[in-house]
Amino acid sequence: NATLEDSLEQFSRGVSLIKDCRLALEQGQQKVRILTSPDATDVNQKNELLPFEINEELA
């Protein structure tokens, strides 16, 4: 059986992993929005993504 301290450490790690996953998801969604936008103003002539701002609140 895990001790309370072990359980809290695992919970803390889980919360950290959730934050990492949310950030990765947000970045992936932003790339999809850019690539599927009708005017595609954020994609250059070679269909390469241009840099974009990351929402620091999710980091």
PyRosetta script that sets phi, psi and omega in degrees:
from pyrosetta import init, pose_from_sequence

init()
pose = pose_from_sequence("NATLEDSLEQFSRGVSLIKDCRLALEQGQQKVRILTSPDATDVNQKNELLPFEINEELA")
pose.set_psi(1, 141.7)
pose.set_omega(1, 179.5)
pose.set_phi(2, -80.2)
pose.set_psi(2, 144.4)
pose.set_omega(2, 175.9)
pose.set_phi(3, -78.3)
pose.set_psi(3, 167.8)
pose.set_omega(3, 177.7)
pose.set_phi(4, -59.4)
pose.set_psi(4, -41.6)
pose.set_omega(4, 179.7)
pose.set_phi(5, -63.5)
pose.set_psi(5, -42.8)
pose.set_omega(5, 177.0)
pose.set_phi(6, -60.8)
pose.set_psi(6, -43.4)
pose.set_omega(6, 179.9)
pose.set_phi(7, -62.5)
pose.set_psi(7, -41.7)
pose.set_omega(7, 178.9)
pose.set_phi(8, -66.6)
pose.set_psi(8, -38.0)
pose.set_omega(8, 176.5)
pose.set_phi(9, -63.1)
pose.set_psi(9, -43.8)
pose.set_omega(9, 179.2)
pose.set_phi(10, -65.4)
pose.set_psi(10, -39.8)
pose.set_omega(10, 177.5)
pose.set_phi(11, -62.6)
pose.set_psi(11, -44.8)
pose.set_omega(11, 179.3)
pose.set_phi(12, -60.8)
pose.set_psi(12, -42.7)
pose.set_omega(12, 177.6)
pose.set_phi(13, -62.9)
pose.set_psi(13, -41.2)
pose.set_omega(13, 178.2)
pose.set_phi(14, -61.3)
pose.set_psi(14, -42.3)
pose.set_omega(14, 178.4)
pose.set_phi(15, -62.8)
pose.set_psi(15, -41.8)
pose.set_omega(15, 178.5)
pose.set_phi(16, -63.4)
pose.set_psi(16, -41.9)
pose.set_omega(16, 178.7)
pose.set_phi(17, -65.0)
pose.set_psi(17, -37.9)
pose.set_omega(17, 177.6)
pose.set_phi(18, -61.3)
pose.set_psi(18, -43.1)
pose.set_omega(18, 178.5)
pose.set_phi(19, -61.4)
pose.set_psi(19, -43.9)
pose.set_omega(19, 178.8)
pose.set_phi(20, -61.5)
pose.set_psi(20, -42.8)
pose.set_omega(20, -179.6)
pose.set_phi(21, -65.9)
pose.set_psi(21, -40.7)
pose.set_omega(21, 178.7)
pose.set_phi(22, -63.0)
pose.set_psi(22, -40.9)
pose.set_omega(22, 178.7)
pose.set_phi(23, -64.4)
pose.set_psi(23, -45.2)
pose.set_omega(23, 178.9)
pose.set_phi(24, -62.2)
pose.set_psi(24, -40.4)
pose.set_omega(24, 178.7)
pose.set_phi(25, -64.9)
pose.set_psi(25, -44.3)
pose.set_omega(25, 178.7)
pose.set_phi(26, -60.2)
pose.set_psi(26, -43.1)
pose.set_omega(26, 179.1)
pose.set_phi(27, -65.1)
pose.set_psi(27, -41.0)
pose.set_omega(27, 178.1)
pose.set_phi(28, -64.7)
pose.set_psi(28, -42.7)
pose.set_omega(28, 178.6)
pose.set_phi(29, -63.4)
pose.set_psi(29, -38.7)
pose.set_omega(29, 178.7)
pose.set_phi(30, -64.0)
pose.set_psi(30, -41.3)
pose.set_omega(30, 178.0)
pose.set_phi(31, -62.7)
pose.set_psi(31, -41.9)
pose.set_omega(31, 178.6)
pose.set_phi(32, -63.7)
pose.set_psi(32, -43.5)
pose.set_omega(32, 177.9)
pose.set_phi(33, -58.6)
pose.set_psi(33, -43.3)
pose.set_omega(33, -179.3)
pose.set_phi(34, -64.5)
pose.set_psi(34, -46.8)
pose.set_omega(34, -176.4)
pose.set_phi(35, -70.1)
pose.set_psi(35, -26.2)
pose.set_omega(35, -177.1)
pose.set_phi(36, -104.0)
pose.set_psi(36, 4.4)
pose.set_omega(36, 179.5)
pose.set_phi(37, -68.6)
pose.set_psi(37, 140.9)
pose.set_omega(37, -177.0)
pose.set_phi(38, -59.0)
pose.set_psi(38, -39.3)
pose.set_omega(38, -178.1)
pose.set_phi(39, -91.4)
pose.set_psi(39, -16.9)
pose.set_omega(39, 176.8)
pose.set_phi(40, 46.4)
pose.set_psi(40, 44.8)
pose.set_omega(40, -177.9)
pose.set_phi(41, -71.9)
pose.set_psi(41, -15.5)
pose.set_omega(41, -179.3)
pose.set_phi(42, -96.7)
pose.set_psi(42, 12.1)
pose.set_omega(42, 178.7)
pose.set_phi(43, -118.8)
pose.set_psi(43, 132.5)
pose.set_omega(43, -178.1)
pose.set_phi(44, -82.6)
pose.set_psi(44, -175.2)
pose.set_omega(44, -175.5)
pose.set_phi(45, -61.5)
pose.set_psi(45, -24.7)
pose.set_omega(45, -179.2)
pose.set_phi(46, -94.9)
pose.set_psi(46, 14.5)
pose.set_omega(46, -177.8)
pose.set_phi(47, 58.4)
pose.set_psi(47, 33.0)
pose.set_omega(47, 175.6)
pose.set_phi(48, -97.8)
pose.set_psi(48, 141.5)
pose.set_omega(48, 178.0)
pose.set_phi(49, -68.4)
pose.set_psi(49, 140.8)
pose.set_omega(49, 172.5)
pose.set_phi(50, -94.9)
pose.set_psi(50, 154.4)
pose.set_omega(50, -178.9)
pose.set_phi(51, -58.5)
pose.set_psi(51, 149.0)
pose.set_omega(51, 176.5)
pose.set_phi(52, -137.8)
pose.set_psi(52, 161.1)
pose.set_omega(52, -179.8)
pose.set_phi(53, -73.8)
pose.set_psi(53, 139.8)
pose.set_omega(53, 175.9)
pose.set_phi(54, -98.1)
pose.set_psi(54, 135.6)
pose.set_omega(54, 178.7)
pose.set_phi(55, -70.0)
pose.set_psi(55, 103.2)
pose.set_omega(55, -175.6)
pose.set_phi(56, -67.4)
pose.set_psi(56, -20.2)
pose.set_omega(56, 179.3)
pose.set_phi(57, -64.6)
pose.set_psi(57, -27.5)
pose.set_omega(57, -179.3)
pose.set_phi(58, -86.3)
pose.set_psi(58, -13.5)
pose.set_omega(58, -177.0)
pose.set_phi(59, -76.3)
pose.dump_pdb("model.pdb")
